[in-house]
Amino acid sequence: MSELRWQKSSFSDTDDGSHCVELSSGEGDIRHLRESDDPGIVVTTTTAKLHALILGAKAGEFDHLV
C-alpha cells in the first residue's frame, strides 16, 4: 500500500487523540479506514459501501451489537 494521507474523524477523542477513526482515499473509488491506536490494521472498501455503513450506523442498525 502506498503512502496514504489519513484524515481524523471530527468526532475523535480530543483528550489525547488516541481514540480516532481515520479515513484515507485510495486509487479510484477505494477508501481505507483504521483506528489510530492500531494503525497497522486497515479496512479497505468502496465509497458506496462506506456510505451504506455510515447510514446504517446513524440509523442504529448496529446498536444491538454493543
Secondary structure, DSSP 4 states (H G I P E B T S, - for coil): ------EE-TTS-SSSS-S-EEEEE-STTEEEEEETTEEEEEEEEEHHHHHHHHHHHHTTTTGGG-
